[in-house]
Amino acid sequence: MKEIELKNNSITLFRYIAAFQVVLGHAAALLKITFPEWMTQLSGLFQGVPLFFGLSGFLIWQSLERNDSFKTYVKKELSESIRSCGWELCFLC
């Protein structure tokens, strides 16, 4: 029986929300933008940076556990990074 790989879509959604909160905070500070009160209160409910790094670390750890060794994990991640950078370079040129 083929093993089904579980996706952490809900965790990824929380990572996107946390990253968006960080982007909004930086945009407000750098561009001197004031957001509506409801948006300020909503973004104050949680800190985006610790949440983003905590969830990202959890997902990286899960990915690391799926591989045979740390060396295999690094080779796989580097090949995926190089491949995606290659596509980005193709689109930029």
Residue pairs with C-beta under 8 A, 6 or more apart in sequence:
8 59
8 62
11 55
11 58
11 59
12 59
14 51
14 55
15 51
15 52
15 55
15 56
15 59
17 48
18 46
18 48
18 49
18 51
18 52
18 55
19 48
19 52
20 48
21 43
21 46
21 48
22 48
22 49
22 52
24 35
24 39
24 43
25 43
25 48
27 33
28 34
28 35
35 43
63 73
63 77
64 70
64 73
67 73
67 76
